Amino acid sequence: MQGTVATYDASTRSGVLLLDDGTELPFPARAFDASGLRLLRLGQRVRIERDAAGEIVRVTLPTMS
């Protein structure tokens, strides 16, 4: 699933994504930490990975195929 960074707080390493259907989806610091990324920018396109319970476990940059 992909979305756009709506908010990101570098001090807490958490933020909110805006999904393509308009839904806002908060992500926790642990999902950002698992990505290996150092920074996110507002408006940046990202891909999210969820666990079996639906929790966001990683926020990464999308890859082009």
C-alpha positions as CSV (number, residue, x, y, z in Angstrom):
1,M,0.0,0.0,0.0
2,Q,1.3,3.5,-0.8
3,G,0.6,7.0,0.5
4,T,1.9,10.5,0.8
5,V,3.6,11.9,3.9
6,A,1.1,14.4,5.4
7,T,3.0,15.1,8.6
8,Y,6.3,14.0,10.0
9,D,8.0,15.0,13.3
10,A,11.7,14.3,13.2
11,S,12.0,14.5,17.0
12,T,9.5,11.7,17.6
13,R,10.1,9.9,14.2
14,S,6.4,9.5,13.7
15,G,3.8,11.1,11.5
16,V,0.7,10.7,9.4
17,L,0.3,9.4,5.9
18,L,-2.5,10.3,3.5
19,L,-3.6,7.3,1.5
20,D,-4.8,7.4,-2.0
21,D,-8.4,7.1,-0.9
22,G,-8.0,10.2,1.4
23,T,-7.7,8.2,4.6
24,E,-5.2,9.6,7.2
25,L,-3.1,6.8,8.7
26,P,-0.7,7.6,11.6
27,F,2.6,5.7,11.7
28,P,4.7,5.1,14.9
29,A,8.4,5.7,15.3
30,R,9.1,1.9,15.2
31,A,7.8,1.8,11.6
32,F,10.1,4.6,10.6
33,D,13.0,3.1,12.5
34,A,12.5,-0.2,10.7
35,S,12.8,1.5,7.3
36,G,16.5,2.5,7.5
37,L,15.5,5.9,6.2
38,R,17.0,9.0,7.9
39,L,14.3,11.6,7.0
40,L,10.9,12.0,5.4
41,R,9.7,15.1,3.6
42,L,6.1,16.4,3.5
43,G,4.5,15.3,0.2
44,Q,7.0,12.4,-0.2
45,R,5.5,9.2,-1.6
46,V,6.1,6.1,0.6
47,R,5.1,2.5,0.8
48,I,3.9,0.9,4.0
49,E,4.1,-2.7,5.2
50,R,1.6,-4.1,7.8
51,D,1.7,-7.1,10.0
52,A,-1.1,-9.7,10.3
53,A,-2.9,-7.5,12.9
54,G,-2.9,-4.5,10.4
55,E,-0.3,-2.5,12.3
56,I,2.2,-0.5,10.3
57,V,5.6,-2.2,10.7
58,R,7.7,-0.3,8.1
59,V,7.6,2.8,6.0
60,T,9.8,2.6,2.9
61,L,10.3,4.4,-0.4
62,P,8.4,2.9,-3.3
63,T,10.3,1.1,-6.0
64,M,9.7,1.4,-9.7
65,S,9.1,-1.8,-11.6
